[in-house]
Amino acid sequence: MADKIKIALAALLVVAGLAGFYYFADSPAIVRLGSVLAGLAAAAFVFWTTAPGKHFYVYAQESVAETRKVVWPTRKETIQTTAIVFAFVVIMALFLWAVDASLLWIVKKLIGQGE
């Protein structure tokens, strides 16, 4: 039950930050931005103290660890893959243009405009 209250409080803090953004409509943009960021930071802190917040934090840490294990392609591999994709797109565009032009020619012949 305490976690639900904390999550509701976190949601209210986000709403309060957004309300501050509109309350300070005549203030400089930095004040308005500060209001939103303060609300988000306070909400994040409150949410972090809940059980779902702690589970999310562990999940985020594990995600970062898994990201570090990924073998990213080299620059050469990336350029080669991009070139293949571009070549395929050009070939497919030419093919579709040829099909479209052929169908247009056939339709014009059928309706008698292509004479």
Helices and strands as residue ranges (DSSP letters): H 2-23, H 29-48, H 51-69, H 75-111
